[in-house]
Amino acid sequence: MDRAEIVHENFLARVASGDLPQGAPPSDALSDTEAVTLYRAQCVSRALDRTSRAMQKAGQGFYTIGSSGHEGMAAVAHALRPDDIAFLHYRDAAFQIARAGQVPGQSITWDMLLSFACSSEDPISGGRHKVLGSKALMIPPQTSTIASHLPKAVGAAYGLGLARRRPPEHRALPHDGIAMASFGDASANHSTAQGAINTAGWTSVQSVPLPMLFVCEDNGIGISTQTPKGWIAASMQHRPGIRYFHADGLDLYNTAQVAAEAAHYVRTQRKPAFLHLTMVRLYGHAGADLPTTYLPKAHVEAEEANDPLLHTVRLLEAAGALDRKEALAIYEETNDRIAHVAAEAVTRPRLKTAADVMASIIPPKRDCAPTNGPSAEEREAAFGSDFRQLDQPQPMSRLINWALTDLMLEHGEIVVMGEDVGRKGGVYGVTQRLHQRFGTDRVIDTLLDEQSILGLAIGMAHNGFIPMPEIQFLAYLHNAEDQLRGEAATLPFFSRGQFTNPMVLRIAGLGYQKGFGGHFHNDNSLAVLRDIPGIIIACPSNGPDAAMMLRECVRLAREEQRVVVFVEPIALYPMRDLHEAGDNGWMGTYPTPDERIPLDSVGVHGQGKDLAIVTYGNGCYLSRQAQEVLKAEGINARVIDMRWIAPLPEQALLNATRGCKSVLIVDECRRTGGQAEGLMALFVERAELPVSRIAAEDSFIATGPAYAATMPSRDSIVAAAKEACE
């Protein structure tokens, strides 16, 4: 008999005989009706765990990480409101079940069984994953919650505070709501957990409102690795800016009382709290996990003897709310009912085709109130002395700054955030003066933690803001790339577009900086971004394009709810000249605020038919230089600026190269994993043109005089172009 059946048989026998574990008497935290209702939720959670294992054995279910031992989370749901956004640990079925009881019209048993069966009728993920989640219950779906959801929970809490001062158009959370995130004791050690908790405390000590409730479900083990006794209390009890609460998660009444106190503190004080719940884990980590292979049998049996459902039966009887016979009848009836419902759920349709699976990668569009933009007077007041220079040629960095100013004037829900973006104006001055123009609510100097920066953005987007986070350098993104890959990009996919987190992430990146930093500040790889389904990657090569593309990026986020990455070539920020000193050939005037460059369009420079040079970013700058050299040698080339890295503007590229004799791809990113790979495939598969490429070497970038040695140059492009035209 497996451990799940042992726990089940023990429950039946011990309740029938009155052999219940010892513990504190029930408090007055719950009425009899409330306590019985929560016990019913606990029974449903337990029955679902057993049923999921039976479904898997029969080949009809696909997930067995259960919530047994964590049924005390039902009391946490009772302490919160159903409109408090909750980012749940995967062992929190009891929380979702109890919350469903607070909202009329829910069919939680049916819904969760459809999820176990991966049915396309599953109301949250549509059969894409077994996830806890519900739009009606304000529970965004999570997948493997190894604390990666905590940074965005902190962001959601910050957004709750900011929305009270500056309500966004698409506000989704209540004025006095709080954010809650739950996680295990093992996950508490993850860098994302530590970063999020640190960020919450850092924010709190500065008296910034942050109504955030962390709930740590401490069962003492992470898969097979035990947590040192007392570790969570010792490491979390005295965190600055965060109030610590502890409850016995096996005691429904104690959990309800302490959770209510913690929630009241967070809601009234608008400060973060840490609720530490002592629990047990029953059955092992998942269906295939046998805890007796790595734990002493006596330890496993001791945990099973502390079954929280046995504690609840004892407490209900002591409170006079329910006798043992009635409690046992509820448990058995619940098991029978759920087995019956499961038999129907496994017959429901499942996803079949790639199109079915991919249907929710792109989120749905949403209606937005039309705007006429700021008045001339508002613009003049915001721009200040810059207003008189709008018609003068400027470098890219200044045009991006002006585009940000106009966008923030037009859309009050835009919030810029990142390290040094405020008072300093960014490392390269791109966000200069925005702090003075829009204040600290909309231009946020964050602490130095990329996970928290992106988490802040994701969480704020849950409440209708349009975040524009900045990552100082492309290489720094690797500290936090899972916030895009595992959180932001997957949210619409796993929620059938019911939850979204649109944003425009600005990253200063790519190479060719002459005297600064080496590879950590000159990272010429976008591979980590290119393979994330659903995100958009933009990379302008000049100032006017940057301004117009940034406007399109904001439109895509605001109206189409997309996650957009806007890669700004650092080396082109200050660029003025193209061919010779003083020619100002790479300067541009600021486009009028209504001008934008749509997604999927490319830039074409020249009409030469001998060769099409397809490139982007710094490669466009260098190719334009090479274009002049080639012209002098009798080769007429056109330079095609991709602009959009993902999705690849395939048809526009094919159209732009039509009529040329051959194609040369110039890719400043590495040969392996660079854009040239996708472009080569495109032209080989869909065009009848000879195609060749020049790309950066598979190398990190050096500092000093060799800063550009591994990447394309004007001269190497010229040489490759000549060879292509032979």
N, C-alpha and C positions, 0 to 999 in steps of 0.2 A: 504494500500500500504506500502511495507517495505521501509526502508531508501534507499536501492540501487535504487529502482524505482523512489523514490522522487528526488534523485540526478540526475538521468537520465532525468526525465521530466523537472526539473529545468534548466538543461543544454540546452535542446531543446528550451524551451520557452525564456530563457534569451539571448541566442545567436541570436535567430530570432528577438527579440525586441531590441537588442543592450544594454540590461541591464547588463553591465559587471562591475566587481568589480574595484575599484580604485587601483592605484599602480604607481610605478615609471615607467618612459618611458623605452623603450628597449635600451640596450647598443649596442655597435658595436662588442660584443663578438661572434655573430653568423652571418653568411651570410644568406640571405633569404632562399636559398636552404637548408642550414643546419638546420635552425629553423623549416622549414616546415617538414623536415625529422624527426626531434625529436618530433614534434607534432604528426606525424603519429604513432610514437612509443608509445607516451602517449595514443593515442586513442586505439591502439591494447591492451595495458595493461588494460585500463578501460573496453573494451569490453570483454576481457578474464575474468575479475572479475565477470561481470554480467552473462556471460555464465557459469562459474563454479557454480554459485548459481542455475541457471536453471538446470544444469546437476545433481546437488545433489538432487533437488526436484524431478527430474524424476528417481532417483535411478541409474543414469548413471555416476555420478561423486562423488569424495570422499574427496574433500578438498576445503575449501572456505576462508581461510585466504588470503585476497587479498592485492593489492598494491594501492588501490584508496586513493588519497591524497598524495602519495609518487611518483607520476609520474615525479617529478623533477629529479629523479635519472637517467633519460635518458640523462640529460645534464652532469652528472658525467661520464657516460660511454663515452660521446663525448670527454671529457677532457683527458681520458686515452687512452692507446693503447690496441688493442685486445689481445696482448700477455702479458699484465700486469696481473699477477694472481690476481683474485678477489674472496674473500670469502664473499658471499652475505647474507644479512638479508633476511628473507622470504618475505618481502614486496618490493622486488627489481625486479619485473618482467620487469619494464620499462628499467632498466639498461641492463638486458640480451637481451631484444628486440632491444634496440638501438645498443648494441655491435654486435648483429647478423647482423645488417645492415652494419657493417664495414668489415665483412668477407664474401667473395663470396660463393655462394652455400648453404646458410642456408635456412631452411624452419621452421622458428621459431614458427609461429602460429600452424602449424601441430604438431610440436614437443611438444609444451606446452599443447596442448589439449590432446595428447596421455598421457601425464603425469597426467592431471586432471582425465582422464578416467582409470588410472592405467592399461594401455595396456602394454602387454609384448613387444610391438614394440616401447615403449618410449625409445628414444636413450640414455638417461642418466641412469635412474635407472632400466629400463626394467620392469616397473610396480610395483616396490617394495615400492615406496613412491612418493608422489608429491613433487619434489624438483626442485629448480632452479639449473642448472648446465649444463656444456657442455665441452667436451674435446677440441673441435675446438675453443671454445671461452675462454679457460683457466679459467673456472669457476668450481672449485671442488664443488660437491653437499654438501649441509648442510641440516640437518633436523630441529629440533627446536633450532634455533640459539639464545639461551639466553646467548650470549657472549662467549659460550664455544669454538667458532672458533677463538677468538682473539689471544690466546697464540700461535697457530700454524701459524697464519698470521705473527706474529712477528718473529717466527722461519723461515718462508719463506723469510722474508725481510733480516734476518741475512744471510741466505743461499745465497741470491743474492749477498750480499757483499763478502762473502767468495769465491763464485764461480769465482769472478773476479780475485782472487789471486790464487785459486787452483781449476780449472775447473774439476768437477767429470766426470766419463765416461758417465753417463746417465743424463747429464745436460739437463734440459727441459725448462729453463727460459732464457730470453735474457740477454746479457751483461749489458745493461743499463735499465733493467726492474725495476718496482717497485711492491710492494705488497699492496693490498687494502683490507680492511675489513670494512663492514658496520654493523650497529647495531642500536637499538632503544634507546631512552632516558631512559626507564626503565631498559633495559639490561646494561646500563652504570654503574649501581649500583652493578652489580653482581661481586663477588670476582674475577671471571676469567677476566672480563673487567678491573677491577682496577689493578689486577696483571699484565696483559699484557701491559697496558698503563704505569704502573710504570716501568716495565722491559724495555720498549722502551726508556723511558726517562733516566733510569739508564745507559743503553747502550750508548745512544747518548752523554751524558755528558762526557763519557770517549773517545769520538771521534772515536768510532767504527762505521763503515758504517752501516746504518739501513734505507733503503729506504722504509718506511712504511707510508701509508696514512690511518688513521682512519676516518671513515665517520659516524657521529652520526646523525641519522634521528630523529629529536626531534619533535614529534607530541603532546607532553605534557601529554601522558597517557600510562600506561601499563595495558592492559585489562580494569580494572575499577579504578585503582589507579592513581590519577593525580600526575604528577611531579611538584614540587614547581616551580613557575615561576622564571626564571633566574638561576635555579639550574645548568644546564649543563654549561652555560657560567662561572658561578662563580667557579665551581669545576674544570673546564678544561682549563680555559683561561691562567693560569700562571703555568702550569706544567713544571718543569725544563727539558730542552732538547727537548721539543716538541713545534713546532710553531702552533699557533692557528689561524684558519680562520673561518669566519662566512659568510653565504649567506642565502638569502631568498629562501627557497626551493620551494616556489610557483611561483617564477619568473624564467622562463627558461633561460633568458639571464643573469641575475645576477648569477644564479647557475653555468652556463657555464663559466662565467668569473672568478669567485672565485675558482671554481674547477680546472680550467686550471692553475691559479696562484699557488694553493696548490700542484698540480701534478708537475708543473715545479720546485717548491722549493724542493720537495722530490727527483725528478729525478736528479737534478743538484747538490744539496748539499748532497745527500745520507743521509738525516736526516729525522726523523719522523715528521709528521704534523697531526693536528686534524682539520677536516673540520666539522663544526657544521651547519647543515641545519635545518632551521625552517620550519615545515610542519604541515599538518592537517591529521587526520585520519577520513576517511569517512566510513560509514556503521557499525561501531563497530569493535570488534576484529575479529570475524569470522561470518559465516552464522547464527549460532544459537544465537549470542550475540545481545541483544537489548540495545543500549546505553542509550535510554531514561528511562531505569529502574534504572539507577544509576547516570545519568547526567540530569540537567535541560534541558527541551526541547529547551529553548532559546539558551543554549550553543551548543547543537547539530546543531541547525539551523544556528547559526553563523559560525560554522565550514563549514557547507555545502555551505554557501554563499561565502566562500573563496576557492571554488573548483579550484585546480590548472589548470584544463583544461580551465575554464573560464578566468583565468589570461593569459593563453597562447594565447587564441583567441584575447584578448585585445591587447597583445603585438605584435602579428603577424599583426594585422590590423594597429596598430600605426607605425610599421616598414615598412608598405607597402608590406609585404611579402605575405599576404593572407587576403582576405576580409572575413567578417563574413559568407556570404552565402557559400563561398568555404570551409571554415572551418567546417561549419555544414554538408555540403555534404560529406566531408571526414569522419567525425564522424559517420554519418548514414550508409555510405557505409561499413565502417569498422565493425560496428555491424552486418550488414547483412551478410557480408562475413564470419565472424567468427562463426556466428550461423550455416551457411551452412557447414563449415568445421567441426564443432563440431558434426553435425549429422552423418558425416562419421567416425569421430574418435571414437565415442562410439560403433561402430560396430567391431572395431579391437580386436584381441584376447587378453585374459588376462592370467595371471599365474594361474595354476590349481593345481599343485601337490607340495608336500614338496620339491621334487627334483628341481622343477622349481624355487621355492623361494630361495633355498639354493645354487643354482649353482654358485653364485658370492661371496660366503663367502670367499673362498680360492682364492687369486689373481692369475693371470696367471704367468707362468714363463717368464723370459726375457733372451735374449742372453747377455752374458758377455764376454768381451775379455779374452782369456786365459792368465794365469800368470804362470811364472816359479818360482815365489817367489824371495825373495832377495838373492843376492849372499852371499857367506861366508864372504866376506870382509865387505859388508854392515851390515850383522848381527853382526859381531865382533865390528864394529864401534858403532853400536847402543847399544848393550848390555854392552859394556865397561868391567868392572871388572867382571860382572856377567857371561860373556861368558865362563870363565874358570870353572864355577861351573855347567854348564848345565848337566853334567853327574853325578852330586852328588845328593843324596836324599834330597828333600826339602818339606816343608809344602805346603798346598794348596794355601795360599795367594801368595806365590812367584811364583808358577807355573802358576797361573792365570795372574800375572803380565807379565811373560815371554810370555805367549800365546798372550796377548794383544800387546806386543811389536812386535812379529812376524807378527800378523795380520795387524797391522798398517804399518809395513814395506811393506807388500805385497799389501795392498789395500789402496791407497792414499785417497780414498773417505771416509774412516772411521774417524769419529770425536767423541772423548770422551767428555762428558760434565756432570757437576753436581757440587754440593756444595763441595768444598775442594778437588776436584780430581786433581788439578794442583800442585801448589807449595807445598802443604802439602802432597799430595800423597794419600789422602783419610783418613778417620778415622782409618782404619786398615792397611794403607800402601799398599793397593792392587794396586793403580795406581802410586806408587812411581816411580820417575825418568821419567815417560812418558812425563811430561812437558818439561824436559831438552832434551829428545830424539826427540820430535816432535813439540815443540813450542806451542805458545798460540793459533794459528789458529786451531790446532787439539786436544788440551787438554784445555777445556774451564772451568774456574772457574765461576760458575753462581752465581747469587744472591739466597738468601734462599727463594725459592718459587717452590714447586714441580710442580705446574701447568705450570709455565713458563719453567721449565726444560723439561718436556714432550712436551710442545708446541714447544719449540725450536727444539726438535728432529723430531716431526711430520712435521713441516714446512720445515726443511732442507731436509727431505726425498723427498719432492715434487720436489726438484731440483737435485736429483741424488746422494745425499750423503747417506752414511750408518751410521746413528747416533748410538752411544752407550751411552745413558744416564745412569747415576747412581742415584738411590734413596738410601740415606744413610741407612735407616732402613725400614723394611717392613711396620711397622705401619705408616710411613710417606706417604706411597703410598695413604692412604685413603684421604689425602688432595687433591688428584689429580686423583683419579681412573677414573673419567669420561673422562679424556683425552685419556684413553685406551678404555673404554667401549663405549663412545658416539662419539668419533672422530676417533682414529686410526683404531679400528677394524671394524668400519662401512663403512669406505671410499670405499674399493673395493666392498662391498655389495651394496651400493647405487649408484655406478658408473659402475656396470657391469665389474669391474676390470680395467676400463680405468684410474682411479687414484689410486695410492697406496702410502703408507707411511711406507716402511719397516724399521725396527730398531731392535736392540738387547738391551733391557732394563735390566741392571744389578741391582739387589736388594740384599743388605745384609739383611738376615732375619733368621727366625726361632729362637728357644730357646736355652737353656743350657749355656748361658753366666753366669759365676760364680759370678761376682761381679759388674755388671753394669746394671743399668737402669730400672729394672722391666719391665712391659708389654710394655712400649713405645719403648723400645729397644730390646725386646724379644717377638716378635709377632709370634705366631705359628698358623696362619690361612692363608691359600691360597684360601679360598672360594671365595673371591671377584674376583679372577683371573680365577678360574676354569670354571666358567659358562659364560665366554665371548666367543661367537662363533668365531672360526678362529684363535685365538692366540695359540702360542706354549709356553709351560712352561717346562723349564729344571731345574733339581735340582741335581747337582753332589754331591757325598759323599766323594770324595778323590781328591787329586791334579792332578794325571795323567788324570783321567776321566774329571775333570773340564777343563783342557787344550784342550782335544780332543773334548769335547762337545761344548765348546765355538767356536771352529773352525767350527763345523757343524752349530751352530747357525748363525754365520756370513754368511756361504754359503746359508742357508735358507733365510736370509734377502737379500743378494746380488743377488742371482740367482732366488729365488722363491718369492721374495718380501713379505716375511712374517713378521708379528709382533711377536717377540720372547721375552719372559721374562726369564731371567737367574737368578734363585734364588740361592744365595751363602750362605750356612750355616755358620753363623758367628763363632759359637763355634768350627768349624772344620778348620777355617783359620790357626790357629797356631798349630794344633794338630800334635804331633810327635809320641806318644806312643800308643799302642793298648792294650796290656795285663798288662804290668808292666813298671815301670819307666825305661827309657833308652833303651827299645827294638826297638825304631824307627819304630814300626810296621805300623804306619799310614803315614809315609813319602813315597815319590815316586820320581822317576827320570822323567825328562822332556821328553815327547814324541817328536820324530822328527817332524818337521813342517808339514809333509805330512800325519801324522796320525790323524784320527778323528773318533768319534763314531757316526754312523748314527742315525737319528731319528727312533724311534720305536724299538730300540734294548735295551736289558736289560743286566745287569751284573749278573753272577752266580758264587757264591763262595762255593765250596764244591760240593760233589756229593751224599750227604746223601739222603736216601729215606724214612726215618721215618717222616720227616717234611720239608715243604718248608716255609721259613720265607720270606714274601714279604714286602719290606720296601723301604726306600729312605733316603737321607740326614743323619742327626744324627742318625736316626733309624737304618741305615745300620751299622754305627760304633758300636752302642750298641748291635745290633744283632750279629755282628761278635764276640764280647766279649762273648755274651751268647752262641754262637755256641760252643766255647771251653769248657765252663762249662757243657753244655749238652753232649758233646762227652765224657767227663770224667765220666758221669753218664749213658753212654750206649745209648744215643739218638743221632743218626746221622742225622744232619739237613743240608740243603743247604740254603744259604742266597741269595735272589734274589733282586738285586738293580734295582728299576724301572727306575731310571735316568730321564725319561720323564713323567711329571705329566699330561700334556695335549698336544696333544690327548693321551689318555691312550694307552700304547703299548699292546693292548689286546692279539693279537696272540702270541707275544713273551712271554708274561706272561703265557699264557696257555701252550705253548711249554716248558717253563722252569720249570713248576710245574709238568709236566707229569711224571708219575712213582712214585710220592710221595704218602704217605698214607693220609696226611692231609695238610692243608694250615693254617698258622697263619699270619695275617696281623698286622704289627707293624706300627702305624701311630702316629707320633709326633705332628700332628695337632689335633685340637679339635674333639671330638667324633661326634659332630653335624657339618656337612658341611665339614668334612675332607675327605682325599683321601680314607679312609677305606670304606666309603659308596659306592663309585663307584666300588671299588675292590670287596666288598662283593657281589654286584649285578652281577659283571662279573662272579665270580666263581659259584654263585648259578645258574645262567642262562646257563652257557656254560661249566661247568666242573662237573664231578661226584666225587667230593672230599668233605669231611667234611671241613668246613671253620669257623674260629673264628677270633676274632680281639682283639687287645689291642690298645687303643688310649688315647690321652691326655684328661683330664677332660674339661668340658665346663666352663673354667675359664680363667681369665687373669693370667699372670705370675707375681709372687712376686719377689722382690729383696731380697738380703741377703741369709742366709743359705737355705731358702725354694725355691730357684730359680728353682729347677727341680722337686719339690714335685708333681706337677700336671701332669707330663709327664712320658712316659715309661722310665724305667731304665733297666740296665742289669738284675737285679734280678727279676723285674716284668716280663720281657720277658722270663726268665728261667721258672718262675712259670707258666706262660700262656702256654709255650711250653709243659711242663710236663702234664698239664691238657689236652691239645689238643691230646697228644699221649696216653692218658689212654684208 
